[in-house]
């Protein structure tokens, strides 16, 4: 059976970290920006997982889309990590 991203321990751990940082941020534009990027990240994960499922069930035509989904997921993950790093130190220091 194909492995799904959302079932992987690292994904779950990363999501816990992202949400903990976002939840501790003061309400404002930066928080909304991070929430939006995080939502986009989750949507991209779902798209990749769905395409893996479709390929595993014999839908070969999905293969080309899958590569695009993976590339988009990489881009949003890098952006999310970058934005989280910018605010994490300040947010965690204010516990």
C-alpha angles and dihedrals in degrees: 000000000000118000116239123214094227090058095054119105093226091055091050092047092048091049091052089052094047094048092046091055094044093048091053094051119102115252111269147091095306092053091049090049092053092045089053093049091047091050090049089050091053091048091051091050089052091050092051093046091049092050091049089052091048092050091047090054093052105267096137095173089070091069095086092049090047092064090052091049091051092050092049090049091052091052095049092044091054091047092048093048091049094050093045091052090053093059105024098086094051093044095047092046090057096059 
